[in-house]
């Protein structure tokens, strides 16, 4: 079975940077595509960024495209999200997600089979 464990969240000031990590365990074929989603209070969970195992495919939400960078270390099957110039609208619980192979990076929650428990990111203005 696949397990995803996020780390790296916390409280930061606006304009700061933060890096999230997600350690994946389980069958590699079930974590070919990995991604980050976030859910703010009272809002639906939304796609942030996703990446293929060899970084051959990658996709970002428009709201984070110039500020966030997704990467992964496939030797350790660990996913990262480098977040720069954070603002209050980035405050949310951030979730790591994974699925098997696909021709593109899916952007909807129902296209991912495995989920982490989430890590809180709070940006104070």
N, C-alpha and C positions, 0 to 999 in steps of 0.2 A: 504494500500500500504506500501511496505517496504522502509524505508529510512535509509541510512548509512552515518554517519558523522565521518570523520577521524580527528584526531588532533595529535599534538606532533612532527611534522616535524620541520626542521630548518637547520641551518648551524653548523657543528661540524668539529673538526680536526680529521685526521686519527688516528685510535687507540681508539677513544672515543666510548661511548655507548649512546644509545637513545632508548626511548620507544614510540611506536606509539599506539594510541587507536582508536577504531572504535565503536561508539555507534549505535546500531541498534534499530529501532522501527518498529512496524507492526506485522503481524501474525507470531507467533513463528515457525509454520510449514514451513514457507518460508525462515527461517534462520537456518535450522538444520546444514548445512555445511557452515562455513565461512572461508574465506581465504584472503591472501595478495598477490597482484601482484605488479609489478613495471615496469615502462617504462622509459628508458633512452633516451635522445635526439637521434633521428635518428634510434631508435631500436624498435622492436615490444614489446608489453606488455608481460611480462613473469611471470610465477608462482614463488612465493617465499615460501609460506607455507600455510597449510590449516588444519582445525581441526573440529571434530564433536562437537555437542552440549555438550555432556558429556565428551569430550576429549577421547572418546573411539577409535576414529581413528585420525591419525595425519600423516602429510607427509611434507617433506621439499625438496626444491631444493638442489642439491648437492653443489652448490656454497655457500650456507648459513648454511648448516646442522650443523656445529660445532660452529657457531657464533650467530645464531638467535634462539629465543625461542618463539613459539606461544602459547597463552593461552587465555582462555575466562572465564568470570564470567557470567554464564548462568542466575543467579538471576537478573542481570542488563542487560543481553544480550549485553555485551560489549566484544569486541575482542581486544587483545593486541599483540604487536610484540616487544619483547625485542631484541635489536640489539647490539651486542658487537663487539669490535675490527673492527670498520668500516673502510673501505678503499674507495678510489676514485671510484672504480668500483661499489660501492653501491649507488652512486649518481643517483637519479631517482625520478620520481613522484611515490609515493606508493599509491595503491588503495586497498580499502577494497571491498570484494565481498561476496555475499551470494546466497544460493540456498536451495532447499528442500532436503529431505533425499536422501542418496545414500549409496551404500555398501562400497565405498572407497572415498578418497578425490580426486575430479577431479582436473586436472592440466592445463586444457585449458580454454581460456577465454569464449568460446561459451557455456561451461557447467554451467556457472554462469548467473543467471538472473538479479541480482540486484548489483549495483555498487555505490560506493561513489564518491565524486568529486575529490578525490586525495589530497595528501599532499606532498610537496616537501621536499626531504632530500638531502642535499648537503654536501659532505665530502671533505674538503680541505686537500691537501697533504703537 
